[in-house]
C-alpha cells in the first residue's frame, strides 16, 4: 500500500479512530530505542533565539522596511 492510499484511508476514519491510530503509532515508536539516541542525565545544548540581539535587530529592520513599502 502506498502512502497516498494509506492517507486516503486514514482520512475516512472518525476522529476517535484517528486518535486511536495515533496512540498505536506512538506506542510503537516508544518501543524503538534507536529512535531516541539521547542519553539520560546528559545535557544537550540547543541554539535558541534568546539573547540573540542581532537577530532581533535584523527582524525589526525588516519589519520597518516592509511597513514603508
Residue pairs with C-beta under 8 A, 6 or more apart in sequence:
10 18
10 21
13 21
29 35
38 44
49 55
49 56
